[in-house]
Amino acid sequence: LSFVGGRGRAVLGSNCRNVVFAHNAIRNFGGEGLHLGGIRDCTIYGNVLCGFGRAAMDVSGGNRKTLRASGIRIESNDISHTSRAVRTYTPGLRLFGCGTEVVYNHFHDMPSSAMRLEGNDFLISMNLVEDVLLESGDQGAVDIWGNPSYQGNVYAYNVWRRIGRKGHGQASIRFDDRISGQLVYGNRFEDACDGRHFGAVQINGG
């Protein structure tokens, strides 16, 4: 299916189970492209999401109190051109909960972050992230902030390149304010930070 042109959200789902959302195109909406809340055992695969006033995807699932994994897999999507109306903190993917896998996606061409994480035991692996943080400073291409219980997240075998403009506090992976218990390995960083204030991985007090 193709969803093209609207003022608000394109697709909204709540408390869904065993859903596959695959090979669709969502373009040019004033709000979010895909908003799925409280979902479980769902797959978001092979979609093109381009041109949003806010975030491209807002996804939540899993139980942080029990660390029950969501069973959500976000795979092989092309995500770009977010934040046209709200320029900051409206990433390609805003992810809440526990145990979601984000793999083989292409995030590109965004003024703000590619991903913002709010939770535990996420797998961020084999993604290509490029040409993001084109306007925002004091941020990461993937950003996680402020809650010391957000632990167990893994960032493995991603490629990060052309992250940010120079001199504004921009990292590829940013652990901001008390973030601890994260694992980063096997990533490739190419021109992947501002080179002055932040490194490719920036740890702020974790």
N, C-alpha and C positions, 0 to 999 in steps of 0.2 A: 504494500500500500504506500501511497504518497500523501503526506500531510503537508500542505503548503499554504502559508499566509493566514495568520490569525492574531488577535490582540492579546490573548492570554496563553494558557498552557495548551499544548497540542494533545497529549495523551496523559490521562490520569487513571491510576489504579490504586486500590486500597485493600489490604488484607487478602491479596491474591495468592493462590497456591498452584504450583505445577503449570506455569505459563511460559511459553516461548514467544518472545517478540523478536522476529528475525527478518532481515533483508528488506526492511522498510526505509523510507526516506522521510525525514522531518526537516522542513526548511522555513525559515522566516516567520517566527512567532515572537510576539512581544514579551511573553513570559518564558516559561521553561518548555523544553521540548518533550521531556518524558519525566513524569513525577510518579513514583511508585513507593507507597508507604506500607510498612508492615508486611512485606511480601516474604515468601519462603519457597525454596526449591524452584526458582525461576531462572530463565536464561535470556539474556539480551545479547543478540548475536548478529553481526554483519550488517548493522544499520549505518546510514549516513545521517548525521545530525549537524546542521549548518545554519547559522544566522538566528541568534536569540537575543532578546532584550535582557534576559537574565541567564541562568545556568542552562546548559544543554540537558543534563540529567540530574535528578535528585532522587536518590535511592536509599531506602532503609529496610533492614531486615536482620534477624538474629536477636539473641538475648544477651546483653552485656552482663547481667547479674549472674546468669548461669553459664555464660560463655558457650551457649548453644549456637552453632554456626547457622548462618542464614540459608545455605544451599544455593546462593545466588552466584551466577557466573556472568560477567560482563566481558565479552570477547569479540575481537575483530571488528570493532566499530570505528568509523571515521568521524571525529568530533572537532568542530572548528567554529570560529567567528561567534563567540559568546559575548555577553556583557555590553551589548550595544546601547542599552538604556542605563543600566546600573553598572558602572565601569569596574568596580572592585567587589571582591568576595562573591562573585557569581561565576564559578569555575565551569569547566567542561563537565566535571562530575563531582557532585557533593554526596558523600557516602556516610551513612550512619549505621551503627549496629555492630555486628560481629560476624567474622568468618566469610566475608564476600571475597571472591576472586576477580581481579581485574587484569586481564591478560590479552596480549596481541592487539591492543588498540593503538590508534594513531590520533594523538592530540596535537593540534597546531593552530596558529594564528589566533591568539587571544590576548586581550590587554591585561588580563589578570591570570590567576592560577589555572593550571590544567585540572588539578584535583584538590579537594579539601576533604580530609578524613576526620571523622568523629566516631571513634570506636576502637575495637580490638580485633586482633587475629586476621586482619586483612592481608591478602596476598596481592602485591602490585608487581607484576612480572612480565617481561618480554614486550613492554610497550615502547613505542617511539613517541617522544615528547619534544617538540621543536617550535621555535618562534612563539613562545608564550612569555608572560610578564612584560609585554611590550610597553605598558604604561605604569604598572603598579610597582612600588617599592616596599621594602620591609616585608617581603613575602617569598614563598618558594613556589616552584612549578608544581610541587606537591606540598601542601601546607597542613600541619597538624598543630593544634595550639591548646595550651592552658590546662589540660587535665592529666594529672600524673597516673590515672588509672587507664589511660589509653595505651595499653601495652600489647606486645606480641605481633606487631605489624612487620611484614617482611617486604623489602624492596630489592628485587633480584633481577639481574640480566635485562634491565631497561637501557635504552639509549636516550640521552638528554643532550640536546644541542641547540645553540643559539638561544640561550635562556636570558631574557632581560635586555635592557639597555644599560650601558656602563654607568656605575657610580651611584646607584640608588638603593643598595641593599637587596640583592636578588640572588637566590640560590636555586639549585635544582630540587634538593630535598631539604626542607626546613623543619626542624624540631624546635618549636617556639614555646618558651616559658614552661618549664617543669616536665616536658615530654621525655619519657624514659622507656627503656625496655623495647627498643626497636632494633631491627636487624637489617643491615645494608650490605649487600655483596654482589659482585659480578656485574656491576653497572658500568656503562661507558659514558664518560662526560666529555663533550666537545664544545668549547666556548660556552660553558654551562653555568657561569655565575657572573656577577658584575666585576669580579677580579680585584676589587678594592676593599669593600666592606664585608662581603660574605664569600665563603668558598662554595664549591659545588654541593657539599653537605654542610649545613650550618646548624650548630647545636647551641641553643640559647638557654643555658642553665639546667639542662636535663641531667 
